[in-house]
Amino acid sequence: MVHAVAPIRICDNGGWTDTWFAGHGKVFNIAVHPGVDVDVRVHAIDARPDRVVLNVQNYGDCYAFAPGALPGRHPLLEAAIDETGLPDDVSVEIDITSDVPAGCATGTSAAVTVALIGALDALTTGCMTRHEVAYAAHRIEVERLGIQSGVQDQLCAAYGGINYIEISPYPNASVSQLSVPDPVWNELEQRLMLLFLGRPHRSSDVHERVIAGLERNGGTSAHLDELRRAAERARDAVDAADFVALGKAMIANTDAQAQLHADLVGAEARTAIDVAAAHGALGWKVNGAGGEGGSVTLLCGPEEDDKDALLRALHKADPRFRKIPIRLSRSGLRVWEDASGMLRA
Protein backbone atom coordinates (compact mmCIF):
# COMPACT_ATOMS: atom_id res chain seq x y z
CA MET A 1 0.00 0.00 0.00
CA VAL A 2 1.30 3.41 -1.00
CA HIS A 3 -0.31 6.53 0.45
CA ALA A 4 -0.12 10.09 -0.85
CA VAL A 5 -1.68 13.30 0.44
CA ALA A 6 -1.65 16.82 -0.99
CA PRO A 7 -3.23 20.04 0.28
CA ILE A 8 -5.62 22.35 -1.56
CA ARG A 9 -5.11 26.12 -1.82
CA ILE A 10 -7.09 29.13 -0.66
CA CYS A 11 -6.68 32.92 -0.82
CA ASP A 12 -5.00 32.89 -4.22
CA ASN A 13 -4.19 36.57 -4.65
CA GLY A 14 -2.87 37.13 -8.16
CA GLY A 15 -4.76 34.24 -9.70
CA TRP A 16 -5.37 34.75 -13.45
CA THR A 17 -1.78 36.03 -13.81
CA ASP A 18 -0.26 32.52 -13.73
CA THR A 19 -1.70 31.68 -17.16
CA TRP A 20 -0.52 31.56 -20.76
CA PHE A 21 -2.59 34.60 -21.71
CA ALA A 22 -1.07 36.71 -18.91
CA GLY A 23 2.44 35.72 -19.93
CA HIS A 24 3.95 36.54 -16.54
CA GLY A 25 2.51 36.73 -13.06
CA LYS A 26 2.73 36.94 -9.29
CA VAL A 27 0.59 34.78 -7.02
CA PHE A 28 0.23 34.49 -3.26
CA ASN A 29 -1.57 31.43 -1.93
CA ILE A 30 -2.04 29.36 1.22
CA ALA A 31 -2.04 25.55 1.39
CA VAL A 32 -4.63 24.00 3.69
CA HIS A 33 -6.04 20.66 4.74
CA PRO A 34 -8.35 18.84 4.28
CA GLY A 35 -6.82 18.11 0.94
CA VAL A 36 -6.73 14.93 -1.12
CA ASP A 37 -5.87 11.36 -0.10
CA VAL A 38 -4.72 8.72 -2.59
CA ASP A 39 -4.23 5.08 -1.58
CA VAL A 40 -2.68 2.61 -4.04
CA ARG A 41 -2.93 -1.12 -3.26
CA VAL A 42 -0.33 -2.98 -5.28
CA HIS A 43 -0.82 -6.59 -6.48
CA ALA A 44 1.10 -8.97 -8.70
CA ILE A 45 -0.07 -8.52 -12.28
CA ASP A 46 -1.65 -12.00 -12.42
CA ALA A 47 -3.36 -11.72 -9.01
CA ARG A 48 -6.40 -9.78 -10.25
CA PRO A 49 -8.40 -9.70 -13.49
CA ASP A 50 -7.97 -5.96 -14.09
CA ARG A 51 -4.80 -3.91 -14.41
CA VAL A 52 -6.30 -0.78 -12.82
CA VAL A 53 -9.31 -0.39 -10.52
CA LEU A 54 -10.12 3.25 -9.83
CA ASN A 55 -12.40 4.14 -6.92
CA VAL A 56 -13.36 7.83 -6.91
CA GLN A 57 -15.18 7.87 -3.61
CA ASN A 58 -16.54 11.42 -3.72
CA TYR A 59 -18.45 10.54 -6.89
CA GLY A 60 -19.41 7.00 -5.82
CA ASP A 61 -17.71 5.68 -8.96
CA CYS A 62 -15.58 2.52 -9.06
CA TYR A 63 -14.48 0.92 -12.33
CA ALA A 64 -11.68 -1.00 -14.03
CA PHE A 65 -9.63 -0.26 -17.13
CA ALA A 66 -6.28 -0.87 -18.77
CA PRO A 67 -3.69 1.86 -19.37
CA GLY A 68 -3.86 2.81 -23.02
CA ALA A 69 -7.57 1.96 -23.21
CA LEU A 70 -9.08 4.78 -21.19
CA PRO A 71 -12.89 4.84 -20.78
CA GLY A 72 -13.08 8.61 -20.25
CA ARG A 73 -15.17 8.54 -17.07
CA HIS A 74 -12.66 10.64 -15.11
CA PRO A 75 -10.34 11.87 -17.88
CA LEU A 76 -7.86 13.74 -15.67
CA LEU A 77 -7.31 10.78 -13.34
CA GLU A 78 -7.11 8.28 -16.17
CA ALA A 79 -4.65 10.48 -18.07
CA ALA A 80 -2.43 10.84 -14.98
CA ILE A 81 -2.31 7.06 -14.56
CA ASP A 82 -1.64 6.50 -18.25
CA GLU A 83 1.01 9.23 -18.42
CA THR A 84 2.90 8.20 -15.28
CA GLY A 85 2.68 4.50 -16.06
CA LEU A 86 2.85 1.36 -13.94
CA PRO A 87 5.62 -1.19 -13.41
CA ASP A 88 5.19 -4.07 -15.84
CA ASP A 89 4.65 -6.65 -13.12
CA VAL A 90 1.86 -5.05 -11.05
CA SER A 91 -1.82 -4.26 -11.04
CA VAL A 92 -3.28 -1.61 -8.76
CA GLU A 93 -6.41 -0.56 -6.90
CA ILE A 94 -6.52 3.22 -6.44
CA ASP A 95 -8.79 4.95 -3.91
CA ILE A 96 -9.16 8.75 -4.11
CA THR A 97 -10.97 10.74 -1.42
CA SER A 98 -11.35 14.33 -0.27
CA ASP A 99 -13.41 16.06 2.40
CA VAL A 100 -13.67 19.13 0.16
CA PRO A 101 -16.91 19.45 -1.86
CA ALA A 102 -16.58 19.05 -5.60
CA GLY A 103 -16.43 22.40 -7.37
CA CYS A 104 -15.13 24.31 -4.33
CA ALA A 105 -12.71 26.32 -6.54
CA THR A 106 -9.76 25.55 -4.27
CA GLY A 107 -7.52 23.69 -6.72
CA THR A 108 -8.78 20.25 -5.74
CA SER A 109 -8.32 18.72 -9.19
CA ALA A 110 -4.69 19.86 -9.22
CA ALA A 111 -4.15 18.41 -5.73
CA VAL A 112 -5.66 15.08 -6.86
CA THR A 113 -3.34 14.92 -9.86
CA VAL A 114 -0.28 15.86 -7.80
CA ALA A 115 -1.06 13.21 -5.17
CA LEU A 116 -1.80 10.56 -7.78
CA ILE A 117 1.40 11.21 -9.74
CA GLY A 118 3.39 11.22 -6.50
CA ALA A 119 1.97 7.85 -5.46
CA LEU A 120 2.53 6.24 -8.86
CA ASP A 121 6.06 7.64 -9.09
CA ALA A 122 6.82 5.83 -5.83
CA LEU A 123 6.01 2.54 -7.58
CA THR A 124 8.68 3.15 -10.19
CA THR A 125 11.79 5.26 -9.73
CA GLY A 126 10.45 7.47 -6.94
CA CYS A 127 12.84 10.22 -8.01
CA MET A 128 10.54 13.04 -9.15
CA THR A 129 11.01 16.30 -7.27
CA ARG A 130 8.02 18.30 -6.02
CA HIS A 131 8.55 20.77 -8.85
CA GLU A 132 8.60 17.97 -11.42
CA VAL A 133 5.41 16.44 -10.02
CA ALA A 134 3.67 19.82 -10.16
CA TYR A 135 4.70 20.40 -13.76
CA ALA A 136 3.74 16.88 -14.81
CA ALA A 137 0.27 17.50 -13.33
CA HIS A 138 0.01 20.84 -15.13
CA ARG A 139 1.21 19.38 -18.44
CA ILE A 140 -1.42 16.63 -18.33
CA GLU A 141 -4.18 19.21 -17.89
CA VAL A 142 -3.13 21.70 -20.53
CA GLU A 143 -1.35 19.61 -23.16
CA ARG A 144 -3.03 16.23 -23.00
CA LEU A 145 -6.56 17.32 -22.09
CA GLY A 146 -6.61 20.89 -23.42
CA ILE A 147 -7.87 22.38 -20.13
CA GLN A 148 -7.29 26.05 -19.30
CA SER A 149 -5.04 25.98 -16.24
CA GLY A 150 -2.55 28.22 -14.50
CA VAL A 151 0.43 26.77 -12.65
CA GLN A 152 -0.24 27.96 -9.09
CA ASP A 153 -2.60 25.17 -7.98
CA GLN A 154 -0.21 22.35 -8.80
CA LEU A 155 2.72 24.17 -7.19
CA CYS A 156 0.80 24.86 -3.98
CA ALA A 157 -0.29 21.20 -3.76
CA ALA A 158 3.29 20.03 -4.25
CA TYR A 159 5.02 22.53 -1.93
CA GLY A 160 2.43 23.34 0.76
CA GLY A 161 2.95 26.30 3.06
CA ILE A 162 2.28 29.97 2.33
CA ASN A 163 3.74 30.79 -1.06
CA TYR A 164 4.75 33.70 -3.21
CA ILE A 165 5.08 32.44 -6.78
CA GLU A 166 6.61 34.40 -9.64
CA ILE A 167 5.86 33.27 -13.19
CA SER A 168 8.14 34.57 -15.95
CA PRO A 169 7.64 33.63 -18.65
CA TYR A 170 4.69 31.24 -18.39
CA PRO A 171 4.84 28.39 -17.44
CA ASN A 172 8.22 28.82 -15.73
CA ALA A 173 7.80 29.66 -12.05
CA SER A 174 9.84 30.10 -8.90
CA VAL A 175 8.30 29.36 -5.51
CA SER A 176 9.28 31.34 -2.41
CA GLN A 177 7.81 29.95 0.79
CA LEU A 178 7.18 32.53 3.48
CA SER A 179 8.84 31.89 6.82
CA VAL A 180 6.01 32.40 9.30
CA PRO A 181 6.64 32.14 13.09
CA ASP A 182 4.37 29.74 14.94
CA PRO A 183 2.39 32.46 16.80
CA VAL A 184 1.57 34.24 13.53
CA TRP A 185 0.83 30.94 11.81
CA ASN A 186 -1.57 29.91 14.57
CA GLU A 187 -3.29 33.30 14.63
CA LEU A 188 -3.76 33.25 10.86
CA GLU A 189 -5.16 29.72 11.02
CA GLN A 190 -7.63 30.82 13.71
CA ARG A 191 -8.78 33.85 11.72
CA LEU A 192 -9.22 32.27 8.28
CA MET A 193 -12.55 30.78 7.27
CA LEU A 194 -13.27 28.78 4.12
CA LEU A 195 -16.92 29.22 3.17
CA PHE A 196 -18.49 26.91 0.60
CA LEU A 197 -21.22 28.81 -1.23
CA GLY A 198 -23.61 25.90 -1.54
CA ARG A 199 -23.12 24.82 -5.13
CA PRO A 200 -20.19 23.72 -7.26
CA HIS A 201 -18.23 26.27 -9.23
CA ARG A 202 -18.32 25.60 -12.95
CA SER A 203 -16.31 27.26 -15.67
CA SER A 204 -18.55 29.18 -17.99
CA ASP A 205 -18.67 31.36 -21.07
CA VAL A 206 -17.79 34.26 -18.74
CA HIS A 207 -14.32 32.76 -18.28
CA GLU A 208 -13.96 32.32 -22.04
CA ARG A 209 -14.89 35.95 -22.64
CA VAL A 210 -12.40 37.12 -20.01
CA ILE A 211 -9.66 34.96 -21.53
CA ALA A 212 -10.41 36.24 -25.04
CA GLY A 213 -10.14 39.84 -23.84
CA LEU A 214 -6.90 39.22 -21.96
CA GLU A 215 -5.42 37.38 -24.94
CA ARG A 216 -6.03 40.43 -27.11
CA ASN A 217 -4.15 42.58 -24.59
CA GLY A 218 -1.19 40.22 -24.51
CA GLY A 219 -0.89 40.26 -20.71
CA THR A 220 -0.73 44.06 -20.50
CA SER A 221 -4.14 44.51 -18.88
CA ALA A 222 -4.25 47.06 -16.05
CA HIS A 223 -6.52 44.64 -14.17
CA LEU A 224 -3.84 41.94 -14.33
CA ASP A 225 -1.39 44.47 -12.90
CA GLU A 226 -3.81 45.04 -10.00
CA LEU A 227 -3.92 41.31 -9.37
CA ARG A 228 -0.12 41.08 -9.39
CA ARG A 229 0.07 43.95 -6.90
CA ALA A 230 -2.51 42.23 -4.67
CA ALA A 231 -0.21 39.20 -4.51
CA GLU A 232 2.74 41.38 -3.50
CA ARG A 233 0.65 43.15 -0.86
CA ALA A 234 -0.52 39.86 0.64
CA ARG A 235 3.07 38.57 0.81
CA ASP A 236 4.25 41.75 2.51
CA ALA A 237 1.34 41.70 4.95
CA VAL A 238 2.06 38.15 6.10
CA ASP A 239 5.78 38.92 6.40
CA ALA A 240 4.85 41.87 8.66
CA ALA A 241 2.17 39.87 10.56
CA ASP A 242 -0.24 42.65 9.60
CA PHE A 243 -3.70 41.08 9.37
CA VAL A 244 -5.42 44.35 8.50
CA ALA A 245 -3.11 44.79 5.51
CA LEU A 246 -3.71 41.17 4.47
CA GLY A 247 -7.46 41.76 4.55
CA LYS A 248 -7.08 44.86 2.38
CA ALA A 249 -4.99 42.90 -0.13
CA MET A 250 -7.68 40.20 -0.31
CA ILE A 251 -10.39 42.80 -0.91
CA ALA A 252 -8.27 44.54 -3.57
CA ASN A 253 -7.83 41.23 -5.36
CA THR A 254 -11.55 40.45 -5.31
CA ASP A 255 -12.31 43.94 -6.64
CA ALA A 256 -9.78 43.39 -9.44
CA GLN A 257 -11.46 40.08 -10.30
CA ALA A 258 -14.78 41.90 -10.61
CA GLN A 259 -13.13 44.45 -12.90
CA LEU A 260 -12.11 41.65 -15.24
CA HIS A 261 -15.82 40.77 -15.41
CA ALA A 262 -18.57 41.57 -12.91
CA ASP A 263 -19.85 37.99 -12.99
CA LEU A 264 -16.55 36.64 -11.66
CA VAL A 265 -17.86 37.67 -8.24
CA GLY A 266 -21.11 35.70 -8.29
CA ALA A 267 -24.38 36.39 -6.54
CA GLU A 268 -23.69 34.00 -3.66
CA ALA A 269 -20.22 35.45 -3.14
CA ARG A 270 -21.61 38.99 -3.04
CA THR A 271 -24.14 37.94 -0.40
CA ALA A 272 -21.40 36.36 1.71
CA ILE A 273 -19.15 39.41 1.31
CA ASP A 274 -21.92 41.80 2.36
CA VAL A 275 -22.60 39.75 5.48
CA ALA A 276 -18.90 39.46 6.28
CA ALA A 277 -18.37 43.21 5.90
CA ALA A 278 -21.31 43.93 8.20
CA HIS A 279 -19.83 41.64 10.88
CA GLY A 280 -16.34 43.09 10.98
CA ALA A 281 -14.42 40.73 8.69
CA LEU A 282 -11.06 42.16 7.69
CA GLY A 283 -10.99 40.69 4.20
CA TRP A 284 -12.50 38.35 1.61
CA LYS A 285 -11.19 36.59 -1.47
CA VAL A 286 -13.33 34.76 -4.03
CA ASN A 287 -11.30 31.59 -4.51
CA GLY A 288 -10.00 30.55 -7.90
CA ALA A 289 -11.01 32.27 -11.11
CA GLY A 290 -14.41 33.28 -9.71
CA GLY A 291 -17.93 32.91 -11.07
CA GLU A 292 -21.09 31.42 -9.67
CA GLY A 293 -20.83 28.94 -6.79
CA GLY A 294 -17.50 27.82 -5.39
CA SER A 295 -16.12 29.31 -2.20
CA VAL A 296 -14.80 32.43 -0.48
CA THR A 297 -11.91 32.81 1.93
CA LEU A 298 -12.80 35.16 4.80
CA LEU A 299 -10.31 36.79 7.18
CA CYS A 300 -11.99 37.41 10.51
CA GLY A 301 -11.11 39.60 13.46
CA PRO A 302 -9.41 38.30 16.60
CA GLU A 303 -12.52 37.52 18.65
CA GLU A 304 -13.94 33.99 18.41
CA ASP A 305 -17.41 35.22 19.42
CA ASP A 306 -17.43 37.55 16.40
CA LYS A 307 -16.55 34.63 14.16
CA ASP A 308 -19.44 32.61 15.61
CA ALA A 309 -21.83 35.50 15.06
CA LEU A 310 -20.62 35.82 11.47
CA LEU A 311 -21.29 32.14 10.85
CA ARG A 312 -24.82 32.44 12.18
CA ALA A 313 -25.46 35.49 10.00
CA LEU A 314 -24.08 33.72 6.93
CA HIS A 315 -26.30 30.72 7.47
CA LYS A 316 -29.30 33.00 7.96
CA ALA A 317 -28.50 34.83 4.72
CA ASP A 318 -28.29 31.55 2.79
CA PRO A 319 -28.80 28.15 4.49
CA ARG A 320 -26.68 26.54 1.78
CA PHE A 321 -23.56 28.33 3.00
CA ARG A 322 -21.25 25.95 4.85
CA LYS A 323 -17.98 26.44 6.70
CA ILE A 324 -15.33 23.91 5.73
CA PRO A 325 -13.01 23.38 8.72
CA ILE A 326 -9.41 23.94 7.62
CA ARG A 327 -5.93 23.95 9.06
CA LEU A 328 -2.89 25.46 7.42
CA SER A 329 -0.50 22.96 5.88
CA ARG A 330 3.23 23.54 6.22
CA SER A 331 3.93 20.46 4.09
CA GLY A 332 2.85 19.79 0.53
CA LEU A 333 2.87 16.42 -1.21
CA ARG A 334 3.71 13.53 1.12
CA VAL A 335 4.16 9.94 -0.04
CA TRP A 336 4.82 6.89 2.13
CA GLU A 337 4.49 3.11 2.10
CA ASP A 338 2.93 0.85 4.72
CA ALA A 339 5.42 -1.01 6.89
CA SER A 340 8.39 0.30 4.91
CA GLY A 341 8.87 3.80 6.25
CA MET A 342 8.75 7.07 4.42
CA LEU A 343 9.44 6.95 0.69
CA ARG A 344 9.48 10.69 0.19
CA ALA A 345 8.36 13.64 2.27
Salt bridges, closest charged atoms under 4 A:
ASP12 OD2 - ARG9 NH2 3.89
ASP12 OD1 - LYS285 NZ 3.02
ASP39 OD1 - HIS3 ND1 2.69
ASP61 OD1 - ARG73 NH2 2.46
ASP61 OD2 - HIS74 NE2 3.05
ASP82 OD2 - ARG144 NH2 2.61
GLU83 OE1 - ARG144 NH1 2.81
GLU93 OE2 - HIS43 NE2 2.66
GLU93 OE1 - ARG48 NH2 3.53
ASP95 OD2 - ARG41 NH1 2.54
ASP121 OD2 - ARG344 NH1 3.38
ASP153 OD1 - ARG9 NE 2.68
ASP182 OD1 - ARG330 NH2 2.80
GLU187 OE2 - ARG191 NE 2.81
ASP205 OD2 - ARG209 NH1 3.09
ASP225 OD1 - ARG228 NH1 2.78
GLU226 OE2 - ARG229 NH2 2.48
GLU232 OE2 - LYS26 NZ 2.48
ASP236 OD1 - ARG235 NE 2.94
GLU268 OE2 - ARG199 NE 2.45
GLU268 OE2 - ARG320 NH2 3.84
GLU292 OE1 - ARG199 NH2 2.99
ASP318 OD2 - ARG320 NH2 2.87
ASP338 OD1 - HIS3 NE2 2.75
